[in-house]
Amino acid sequence: MTDERDPLEWTLKSERPEPAGYLKVRCRTYTQPSGKDSDWDILEGPRTVAVVAFTEDGQGILVRQFRPGPAKVLAELPGGIVGPGEDVVDAAVRELLEETGYQAGTAEVVMQTFLAMYATHVRHAVLARDCRKVAEPTLDAEEFVEPVTLPQEEYVAHLLGGQYTDADMGLAGLVAAGLLKQTG
């Protein structure tokens, strides 16, 4: 029997209830209009960017990587943290190049949103077109990714299938690219 384990998959060693420090959770107490106090856990994090990227010949660019929340390897949108003072488009272009080796021909912010109603950080969707392979990925010490390209139809089907962690960002990019049509 051969080992079917994905080479990008991580092995769970342990789990504990306290955070590791990547994100901060704070408890906010609000007084509601009724006068009752209500406690809320609030997730704090940096600005992030996710890139819906297409090559010059129209293929979609993804990165296969392990995601600790779902605990499996997913084909994800390239992206990451927007540095302090960094322009969102510059961060998107940088992350795309670092993770995939592709240089964007054009890039534009097509959406921004909060992660959730209990989070403070803003996420940005960027549409990158006419991307060219110009280098090999240059990954951080904790990044283990495999860049992949898919024909446009398969890429759209993947993003519509929701088996990745930035589905709202993916949908925003597809709408901005004109690849989703309103029906009815």
C-alpha positions in Angstrom: 0.0 0.0 0.0 1.3 3.4 -0.9 1.2 6.5 1.3 -1.6 8.7 -0.2 -0.7 11.6 2.1 -0.3 14.9 0.3 3.3 16.2 0.6 1.9 19.7 1.6 -0.2 18.3 4.4 0.9 19.1 8.0 0.7 16.6 10.9 -1.3 17.7 14.0 1.0 17.4 17.0 -1.2 18.8 19.8 -4.0 21.2 20.5 -4.6 23.6 23.4 -7.3 26.2 24.3 -5.1 29.3 24.4 -4.0 31.3 21.3 -0.5 31.1 19.7 -0.3 34.9 19.1 -1.1 35.1 15.4 -4.5 36.6 16.1 -5.7 38.4 19.2 -9.1 37.8 20.8 -10.5 40.5 23.1 -13.7 40.7 25.1 -15.7 43.8 24.6 -18.7 44.7 26.8 -21.4 46.7 25.2 -24.4 48.3 26.7 -27.4 47.5 24.5 -30.3 50.0 23.9 -32.3 48.0 26.6 -29.6 48.8 29.2 -28.4 45.2 29.4 -24.7 44.6 29.1 -23.5 42.1 26.6 -20.0 40.5 26.2 -18.5 39.8 22.8 -15.3 38.0 21.8 -13.7 40.2 19.1 -11.0 38.8 16.7 -8.3 41.3 15.9 -5.9 40.9 13.0 -4.1 42.7 10.2 -5.4 43.8 6.8 -5.2 40.9 4.3 -5.5 40.5 0.6 -6.6 37.7 -1.7 -5.8 37.7 -5.4 -8.0 36.4 -8.2 -5.4 36.1 -10.9 -5.4 35.2 -14.5 -2.5 34.5 -16.8 -2.0 36.2 -20.2 -3.8 33.2 -21.8 -6.7 33.3 -19.4 -5.8 30.5 -16.9 -6.6 31.0 -13.2 -3.7 30.9 -10.7 -4.1 29.2 -7.3 -1.8 27.9 -4.6 -2.2 24.5 -3.0 -1.5 24.8 0.7 -2.4 23.3 4.1 -5.0 25.3 6.0 -5.0 24.7 9.8 -8.7 25.6 10.3 -10.1 23.0 7.9 -7.1 20.8 8.6 -6.4 20.0 4.9 -4.7 21.0 1.8 -6.8 23.4 -0.3 -6.3 25.1 -3.6 -6.4 28.7 -2.4 -6.2 32.2 -3.8 -2.7 33.7 -3.5 -2.5 36.4 -0.8 -1.5 37.3 2.6 -1.0 40.2 5.0 -0.9 43.8 3.9 2.1 45.3 5.7 1.8 48.4 7.9 1.6 51.4 5.5 1.7 49.2 2.5 -0.7 49.9 -0.4 -3.3 47.0 -0.9 -2.5 46.6 -4.6 1.2 46.6 -3.9 0.7 43.9 -1.3 -1.4 41.8 -3.7 1.2 42.1 -6.5 4.0 41.2 -4.0 2.1 38.2 -2.5 1.2 36.9 -6.0 4.9 37.1 -7.1 6.2 35.6 -3.8 3.8 32.6 -3.7 3.5 31.8 -7.4 6.3 33.5 -9.4 3.7 35.3 -11.5 4.0 39.1 -12.1 0.6 40.8 -12.6 0.1 42.8 -15.8 -2.7 44.8 -14.1 -4.2 44.7 -10.6 -7.1 46.5 -9.0 -9.0 46.3 -5.7 -12.5 45.0 -6.4 -13.9 44.5 -2.9 -13.2 45.0 0.7 -15.0 43.6 3.7 -14.6 42.7 7.3 -13.8 39.0 8.1 -17.0 38.7 10.1 -19.3 40.6 12.5 -17.0 39.7 15.4 -13.7 40.7 13.7 -11.9 44.1 13.3 -9.6 43.4 10.3 -10.4 44.2 6.7 -9.9 41.8 3.8 -9.4 43.0 0.2 -10.1 41.2 -3.0 -7.8 42.1 -5.9 -8.2 41.1 -9.5 -4.9 40.6 -11.4 -4.8 40.1 -15.1 -2.2 39.3 -17.8 0.0 37.6 -15.3 3.3 36.2 -16.6 5.6 33.6 -14.9 8.8 35.5 -14.2 10.4 33.7 -11.3 10.1 30.8 -8.9 8.1 31.3 -5.7 10.1 32.9 -2.8 8.3 31.6 0.3 8.5 32.5 4.0 9.7 29.9 6.5 6.2 28.8 7.3 4.9 28.8 3.7 4.6 25.5 1.9 2.7 26.1 -1.3 2.5 24.6 -4.7 1.3 27.1 -7.5 -1.1 25.6 -10.0 -3.0 27.0 -13.0 -6.3 25.9 -14.2 -8.2 26.5 -17.5 -10.6 29.3 -16.9 -13.7 27.1 -16.8 -12.2 24.8 -14.2 -10.9 27.8 -12.2 -14.4 29.3 -12.1 -15.9 26.0 -11.2 -13.4 25.7 -8.3 -14.1 29.2 -7.0 -17.9 28.5 -7.2 -17.4 25.2 -5.4 -16.3 26.9 -2.2 -13.5 24.5 -1.3 -11.2 27.2 -0.2 -11.1 29.8 2.6 -11.7 33.1 0.7 -14.9 32.3 -1.2 -16.3 35.8 -0.9 -13.0 37.2 -2.3 -13.1 34.7 -5.1 -16.7 35.6 -6.0 -15.9 39.3 -6.0 -13.0 38.7 -8.4 -15.1 36.6 -10.8 -17.8 39.3 -10.8 -15.2 42.0 -11.5 -13.7 39.9 -14.3 -17.2 39.5 -15.9 -17.2 35.8 -15.5 -20.4 35.5 -13.5 -23.7 36.4 -15.2 -26.8 37.4 -13.4 -29.8 35.2 -14.3 -33.5 35.6 -13.8 
